[in-house]
Each structure stands twice: as C-alpha cells, then as structure tokens.
C-alpha cells in the first residue's frame, strides 16, 4: 500500500454513535404512520443510505416529504441528547491532526446535524473537509462523495483510506479506488459481508488500530 496521507471518515456509526437516535426516529415514524414499531434489524439494514432513499423503500405508500418531516421532527429534537463519540475516536483524531494527516467526514447525513454532532464534542477542527448528502448528486456506494472529498483535500485515491460501518462505505471506497476499513463496532455488516467478494481491505476493532495501517 502506498503511503497514506488522507483519512476519510463516515459519520454515523463510525465517528459518532447515532445508532440509538436513528432507530428511535424510525420507530417514531412507524408508530405515527402505521400504528406500530418494526424490528430493529429492518432499520439497521438501511444504515448508510440517505434518508429520502430509505423512506421511499420502507414506506412506499407514503409521500417521501411527509415521512421525512415526521422522522426529522423527532430526530432534530432528540439528536444532541442521544449521541456520543465512539471510544478512542477523539484520541485518534488528535493523533492524526498532530501528525499532519488530511482528514474529512464523508457522510450521507445532512450538514445541519453533522455539524451539530461535531460541535457538541468540539471535533470541527480535526476535519479539513466535510462532504454531506447535500454536496453530491449521487450517493454511497457511488464514488462521487469520496471523489468530492479527495478534490477538496487535493488528495489522490491511492493515498487515501476510508473508515466506515456499512457496506455503502466499503463499496464507495472500492469504487473510488480508495482502501477501505470496516470498524468493528459496526451494526449493519454481517459475516458474509466481511468475508465476501466485496469485503473491506481491513477491519479494526479499536479506533487506535488504524494507526498500525497507515
């Protein structure tokens, strides 16, 4: 592997533990529109997709704008209170910053709540760029989000590595020619994904293990 100088991070499930608020927001949406909750597995399997795409898939008979409005009413009200940073991530970001690596967030989330999460834990200064779903016409697993991040950072694909918690992240990296790292705290990836033809290049169980790869 060529010398890595650029580290790209997914946001949800990778930097920030937003699993609870996402699941709760979906269950609120299902209760409001269907009168009952669905299984958590059904929700977890959609992790990594832009909200509107998932909404159309899970609730095909509901206008997307209506479903999104219900979801976001709960999500925005509870987001800040229910999120935390995964163990070791802040320390990793500090180390990368100190050693001069280029860093970016590449997420399917909107900018408003991405910034809200970063602001809560004073993480903005550790990222040189942020790419959200509002910056792209195509979304993960299409390579466009990573391509935009690399352009912002003036970085080459072969010099970059992407950390994520879903196959959307892993495939986005592969499609962009970037090395991929699956985080061991991921909920949305099964053993078949980990070992199949689209398996990530690396799997780390703790954030600091990234340093051994770069």
Secondary structure as the mmCIF struct_conf table of DSSP 4:
data_model
#
loop_
_struct_conf.conf_type_id
_struct_conf.id
_struct_conf.beg_label_comp_id
_struct_conf.beg_label_asym_id
_struct_conf.beg_label_seq_id
_struct_conf.end_label_comp_id
_struct_conf.end_label_asym_id
_struct_conf.end_label_seq_id
HELX_LH_PP_P HELX_LH_PP_P1 UNK A 2 UNK A 4
STRN STRN1 UNK A 6 UNK A 9
TURN_TY1_P TURN_TY1_P1 UNK A 11 UNK A 11
STRN STRN2 UNK A 12 UNK A 12
TURN_TY1_P TURN_TY1_P2 UNK A 13 UNK A 15
STRN STRN3 UNK A 16 UNK A 17
HELX_RH_AL_P HELX_RH_AL_P1 UNK A 19 UNK A 34
BEND BEND1 UNK A 35 UNK A 36
HELX_RH_AL_P HELX_RH_AL_P2 UNK A 40 UNK A 44
TURN_TY1_P TURN_TY1_P3 UNK A 45 UNK A 48
BEND BEND2 UNK A 49 UNK A 49
HELX_RH_AL_P HELX_RH_AL_P3 UNK A 51 UNK A 58
TURN_TY1_P TURN_TY1_P4 UNK A 60 UNK A 61
BEND BEND3 UNK A 62 UNK A 62
HELX_RH_AL_P HELX_RH_AL_P4 UNK A 64 UNK A 82
STRN STRN4 UNK A 84 UNK A 85
HELX_LH_PP_P HELX_LH_PP_P2 UNK A 86 UNK A 86
TURN_TY1_P TURN_TY1_P5 UNK A 87 UNK A 88
HELX_RH_AL_P HELX_RH_AL_P5 UNK A 89 UNK A 98
TURN_TY1_P TURN_TY1_P6 UNK A 99 UNK A 100
STRN STRN5 UNK A 102 UNK A 106
BEND BEND4 UNK A 108 UNK A 109
HELX_RH_AL_P HELX_RH_AL_P6 UNK A 111 UNK A 120
TURN_TY1_P TURN_TY1_P7 UNK A 121 UNK A 122
HELX_RH_3T_P HELX_RH_3T_P1 UNK A 124 UNK A 126
BEND BEND5 UNK A 128 UNK A 128
STRN STRN6 UNK A 129 UNK A 131
HELX_RH_3T_P HELX_RH_3T_P2 UNK A 133 UNK A 135
BEND BEND6 UNK A 137 UNK A 138
TURN_TY1_P TURN_TY1_P8 UNK A 140 UNK A 141
BEND BEND7 UNK A 142 UNK A 142
TURN_TY1_P TURN_TY1_P9 UNK A 143 UNK A 143
HELX_RH_AL_P HELX_RH_AL_P7 UNK A 144 UNK A 153
TURN_TY1_P TURN_TY1_P10 UNK A 154 UNK A 154
HELX_RH_3T_P HELX_RH_3T_P3 UNK A 157 UNK A 159
STRN STRN7 UNK A 160 UNK A 164
BEND BEND8 UNK A 165 UNK A 166
HELX_RH_AL_P HELX_RH_AL_P8 UNK A 167 UNK A 176
TURN_TY1_P TURN_TY1_P11 UNK A 177 UNK A 177
STRN STRN8 UNK A 179 UNK A 183
TURN_TY1_P TURN_TY1_P12 UNK A 184 UNK A 185
BEND BEND9 UNK A 187 UNK A 188
HELX_RH_AL_P HELX_RH_AL_P9 UNK A 191 UNK A 195
BEND BEND10 UNK A 196 UNK A 196
TURN_TY1_P TURN_TY1_P13 UNK A 197 UNK A 198
BEND BEND11 UNK A 201 UNK A 201
STRN STRN9 UNK A 202 UNK A 204
BEND BEND12 UNK A 205 UNK A 206
HELX_RH_3T_P HELX_RH_3T_P4 UNK A 207 UNK A 212
TURN_TY1_P TURN_TY1_P14 UNK A 213 UNK A 213
#
